[in-house]
């Protein structure tokens, strides 16, 4: 499950004995290191990890049918170069869970006439309850609305989808500079992703449909450090929230009469948006430094309402 991916803000002054993990000892900050760039990446990454990608064909079900199941999103571990903050004097414990499991239900509605074609609208909802994991409580809610249709021949599918995800994590996220000395306080990380995708797929037979989804995704985030200690709390701002491409390449398959399987390669390769009134001097040419992810996602579901 998604847990702490965020860091101690640079508004706090680093100390000589700040916590540096054993596997990252001897790190030297690169010449182009920028604290704001590092912080923005660490706020964008957890949101991108929880974004709702398709994991289905442009037409996910026969009209009047749906499914209930679970999605599994692989969360890539971050290396020292991504976890090190405060000029490489402190590393964050980000790699706490390799998988985000998300229960998800979906349904395809009755088709709508569109000339000689039929447009099949659908929707899905995913939810991760606030189950405690490694000292944090994570709540994730996702929704999807879309429509697909067959064009030119019964096997070629196209579609369009809108998606949104809200995420809230409460717990000791930032971590202390000196864990054995400093007290622990709860923090709060909140994020949202939203986007629109165009999809195309080809039904090789009645049960297997490879597909490609291409679109744009936007991230917004908020990080409150020291949530239960208002006197010392501070807000760390994401000055370059992710806004850029999101691509999925996958296969949707009905493996048995009611067993639906899906798998895809998902990437948000890089992008950022500039907030109004923010100094632009921290910008770098490589947009991927503000946020990027390359990962795999899988789906296991039980088909409902089939003949």
VMD Tcl script that draws the C-alpha trace (Angstrom):
set ca {
  {0.00 0.00 0.00}
  {1.15 3.52 -0.67}
  {3.00 4.98 2.31}
  {5.48 7.73 3.01}
  {7.22 9.08 -0.06}
  {7.75 12.65 1.07}
  {10.50 14.46 2.90}
  {11.63 17.09 5.38}
  {11.27 20.49 3.77}
  {14.28 22.63 3.01}
  {12.75 25.36 5.17}
  {14.25 23.41 8.05}
  {17.99 23.85 8.48}
  {20.01 20.61 8.09}
  {22.11 19.46 11.00}
  {25.48 17.78 10.97}
  {24.16 14.40 12.06}
  {21.09 14.22 9.87}
  {19.94 10.66 9.16}
  {21.68 9.18 6.10}
  {20.88 5.53 5.36}
  {23.74 3.04 5.32}
  {23.29 2.20 1.64}
  {23.60 5.87 0.72}
  {26.73 6.71 2.69}
  {29.32 8.67 0.76}
  {26.80 10.42 -1.46}
  {28.00 13.58 -3.11}
  {25.45 16.03 -4.46}
  {25.78 16.55 -8.24}
  {26.74 19.97 -9.50}
  {23.23 20.56 -10.86}
  {21.50 19.54 -7.61}
  {18.52 21.73 -6.77}
  {16.62 21.35 -3.51}
  {13.31 22.53 -4.94}
  {13.59 20.13 -7.87}
  {14.21 17.24 -5.46}
  {11.26 18.23 -3.28}
  {8.91 18.62 -6.22}
  {9.81 15.15 -7.51}
  {9.09 13.62 -4.11}
  {5.67 15.25 -3.97}
  {4.73 14.25 -7.53}
  {5.95 10.65 -7.33}
  {3.42 9.23 -4.81}
  {0.55 10.86 -6.67}
  {1.68 9.33 -9.98}
  {2.07 5.96 -8.23}
  {-1.62 6.07 -7.26}
  {-3.07 7.49 -10.50}
  {-5.88 5.45 -12.07}
  {-4.71 4.00 -15.38}
  {-7.12 2.02 -17.62}
  {-6.17 -1.64 -17.09}
  {-8.91 -2.45 -19.60}
  {-9.70 -2.24 -23.31}
  {-11.47 0.78 -24.85}
  {-14.70 -1.23 -24.44}
  {-14.16 -2.86 -21.02}
  {-17.36 -4.95 -20.91}
  {-20.39 -5.99 -22.87}
  {-23.21 -3.46 -22.34}
  {-25.11 -4.21 -19.16}
  {-22.23 -6.11 -17.54}
  {-19.37 -5.21 -15.21}
  {-16.78 -6.62 -12.85}
  {-15.50 -6.49 -9.29}
  {-11.84 -7.10 -8.55}
  {-8.55 -5.63 -7.49}
  {-5.78 -3.71 -9.24}
  {-2.12 -4.10 -8.31}
  {0.19 -1.17 -9.04}
  {3.92 -1.80 -8.75}
  {5.64 1.05 -6.89}
  {9.23 1.29 -8.16}
  {11.81 1.73 -5.39}
  {13.62 5.05 -5.42}
  {17.42 5.10 -5.48}
  {19.65 7.23 -3.30}
  {19.77 9.96 -5.92}
  {16.00 10.41 -5.58}
  {15.69 9.85 -1.82}
  {18.50 12.20 -0.74}
  {17.44 15.68 0.35}
  {18.95 18.74 2.00}
  {21.98 18.74 -0.29}
  {22.42 14.96 0.14}
  {22.72 15.13 3.94}
  {19.51 13.16 4.65}
  {17.74 10.26 2.96}
  {14.02 9.55 3.17}
  {12.62 6.08 3.90}
  {10.42 5.93 0.82}
  {10.61 2.26 -0.20}
  {8.18 0.79 2.31}
  {5.79 -1.03 -0.01}
  {6.38 -2.48 -3.50}
  {2.67 -2.84 -4.35}
  {-0.46 -0.70 -4.13}
  {-3.57 -2.94 -4.11}
  {-6.80 -1.12 -5.02}
  {-10.25 -2.78 -4.99}
  {-12.19 -1.64 -8.06}
  {-15.66 -2.10 -9.51}
  {-16.69 -1.22 -13.07}
  {-19.80 -1.34 -15.23}
  {-20.67 -0.77 -18.90}
  {-24.04 0.86 -19.56}
  {-26.52 0.44 -22.40}
  {-25.13 1.64 -25.74}
  {-25.98 4.99 -27.28}
  {-26.63 5.30 -31.01}
  {-24.02 7.34 -32.86}
  {-24.86 7.19 -36.52}
  {-24.15 3.67 -37.73}
  {-22.10 2.95 -34.59}
  {-22.91 2.39 -30.95}
  {-21.15 4.27 -28.15}
  {-20.81 2.22 -24.97}
  {-20.41 4.40 -21.84}
  {-18.82 2.94 -18.71}
  {-17.59 3.90 -15.29}
  {-15.44 2.50 -12.49}
  {-14.66 3.27 -8.85}
  {-11.65 2.23 -6.79}
  {-11.10 2.67 -3.06}
  {-8.29 1.93 -0.59}
  {-9.55 2.21 3.03}
  {-7.41 3.82 5.77}
  {-5.81 0.61 6.97}
  {-2.67 1.28 9.09}
  {0.56 0.42 7.27}
  {3.99 1.06 8.81}
  {2.63 3.76 11.08}
  {0.61 5.60 8.41}
  {-3.03 5.67 7.38}
  {-3.64 5.84 3.63}
  {-6.96 6.63 1.99}
  {-7.23 6.56 -1.81}
  {-10.42 7.09 -3.84}
  {-10.48 6.87 -7.65}
  {-13.18 7.35 -10.27}
  {-13.30 6.83 -14.03}
  {-15.83 7.73 -16.71}
  {-15.42 6.80 -20.35}
  {-16.96 5.51 -23.53}
  {-15.82 3.16 -26.28}
  {-17.02 2.10 -29.71}
  {-16.19 -0.19 -32.61}
  {-15.08 1.58 -35.78}
  {-14.48 0.34 -39.33}
  {-14.76 -3.31 -38.24}
  {-16.05 -5.17 -35.16}
  {-12.51 -5.82 -33.88}
  {-11.11 -2.28 -33.85}
  {-12.03 -0.32 -30.73}
  {-11.51 3.34 -29.85}
  {-12.44 5.21 -26.73}
  {-12.01 8.18 -24.44}
  {-11.80 8.25 -20.67}
  {-11.61 10.76 -17.81}
  {-10.09 9.78 -14.47}
  {-9.42 11.31 -11.05}
  {-7.83 10.13 -7.80}
  {-7.74 11.65 -4.32}
  {-5.14 10.47 -1.81}
  {-4.60 11.24 1.88}
  {-1.79 9.89 4.07}
  {-1.45 10.67 7.78}
  {1.44 9.53 9.97}
  {5.12 10.07 10.66}
  {5.95 10.71 7.01}
  {8.85 13.16 7.04}
  {10.84 11.44 9.77}
  {13.24 12.98 12.24}
  {16.77 14.18 11.55}
  {18.00 12.02 14.41}
  {15.43 9.25 14.98}
  {16.92 8.17 18.31}
  {16.82 11.71 19.73}
  {14.14 13.80 18.05}
  {10.43 13.34 18.86}
  {8.00 12.03 16.25}
  {5.00 13.98 15.00}
  {2.23 13.11 12.59}
  {2.35 14.71 9.14}
  {-0.30 14.87 6.43}
  {0.22 14.41 2.70}
  {-2.65 15.01 0.28}
  {-2.65 14.76 -3.49}
  {-4.94 14.52 -6.46}
  {-4.46 13.36 -10.03}
  {-6.80 13.98 -12.92}
  {-6.52 13.39 -16.61}
  {-7.99 12.50 -19.98}
  {-6.91 9.65 -22.28}
  {-7.57 8.53 -25.83}
  {-7.61 4.75 -26.26}
  {-7.34 2.32 -29.16}
  {-7.49 -1.48 -29.08}
  {-7.84 -4.51 -31.31}
  {-9.94 -7.49 -30.25}
  {-7.90 -10.44 -31.51}
  {-10.73 -12.76 -30.49}
  {-13.61 -12.70 -28.04}
  {-11.29 -12.79 -25.03}
  {-7.99 -10.96 -25.76}
  {-7.67 -7.25 -26.59}
  {-4.31 -5.43 -26.70}
  {-4.71 -1.67 -26.23}
  {-2.86 1.63 -26.11}
  {-3.87 4.63 -24.01}
  {-2.31 8.09 -24.45}
  {-3.29 11.21 -22.55}
  {-2.41 14.00 -20.15}
  {-2.32 13.81 -16.35}
  {-2.13 16.60 -13.78}
  {-0.96 16.37 -10.15}
  {-1.79 18.65 -7.24}
  {-0.34 18.08 -3.77}
  {-0.21 19.46 -0.23}
  {2.23 18.43 2.52}
  {1.80 19.51 6.16}
  {4.77 18.65 8.34}
  {4.02 18.19 12.04}
  {0.26 17.80 11.76}
  {-0.30 17.21 15.49}
  {2.16 19.89 16.61}
  {0.71 23.13 15.26}
  {3.29 25.32 17.01}
  {6.09 23.87 14.90}
  {4.18 22.80 11.80}
  {5.08 24.01 8.33}
  {3.78 23.53 4.80}
  {6.09 22.36 2.02}
  {4.98 23.66 -1.36}
  {5.16 21.80 -4.65}
  {6.22 24.59 -7.00}
  {6.16 22.38 -10.12}
  {3.21 19.96 -9.90}
  {3.29 17.35 -12.65}
  {1.43 18.13 -15.84}
  {2.39 15.95 -18.76}
  {1.85 12.77 -20.74}
  {0.63 9.45 -19.35}
  {0.86 6.31 -21.50}
  {-0.40 2.75 -20.98}
  {0.31 -0.26 -23.20}
  {-1.47 -3.40 -22.12}
  {-3.67 -6.45 -22.69}
  {-7.21 -7.05 -21.42}
  {-8.26 -10.70 -21.40}
  {-11.23 -12.80 -20.35}
  {-9.26 -15.86 -19.26}
  {-12.32 -17.92 -18.35}
  {-16.06 -17.46 -18.42}
  {-15.95 -14.94 -15.56}
  {-12.25 -14.39 -14.82}
  {-10.92 -11.14 -16.25}
  {-7.19 -10.42 -16.29}
  {-5.30 -7.32 -17.29}
  {-1.72 -6.15 -17.41}
  {-0.05 -3.00 -18.67}
  {3.15 -1.00 -18.79}
  {2.43 2.48 -17.46}
  {4.56 5.61 -17.65}
  {4.32 9.28 -16.89}
  {7.73 10.14 -18.37}
  {8.05 13.75 -17.26}
  {6.35 17.10 -17.06}
  {5.65 20.04 -14.79}
  {3.45 23.10 -14.54}
  {4.69 26.49 -13.38}
  {2.64 28.15 -10.66}
  {1.71 31.80 -11.14}
  {4.03 34.21 -9.40}
  {6.71 31.59 -8.65}
  {10.36 32.39 -9.33}
  {11.43 30.51 -12.46}
  {15.14 30.43 -11.57}
  {14.94 26.87 -10.17}
  {13.82 25.41 -13.50}
  {15.95 22.86 -15.31}
  {15.65 21.60 -18.86}
  {14.86 17.98 -17.97}
  {11.18 17.99 -17.05}
  {11.44 14.40 -15.78}
  {13.36 15.67 -12.76}
  {10.15 17.21 -11.44}
  {8.28 13.92 -11.65}
  {8.30 10.66 -13.60}
  {7.41 7.00 -13.23}
  {7.86 3.79 -15.25}
  {6.02 0.81 -13.84}
  {3.73 -2.19 -14.36}
  {0.14 -2.67 -13.27}
  {-2.11 -5.73 -13.12}
  {-5.78 -6.52 -12.69}
  {-7.69 -9.53 -11.37}
  {-11.48 -9.34 -11.54}
  {-14.69 -11.38 -11.52}
  {-17.05 -10.64 -14.39}
  {-20.64 -9.86 -13.42}
  {-23.85 -10.22 -15.41}
  {-22.53 -12.28 -18.32}
  {-24.77 -14.75 -20.16}
}
mol new
graphics top color blue
foreach p $ca { graphics top sphere $p radius 0.5 }
foreach p [lrange $ca 0 end-1] q [lrange $ca 1 end] { graphics top cylinder $p $q radius 0.2 }
display resetview
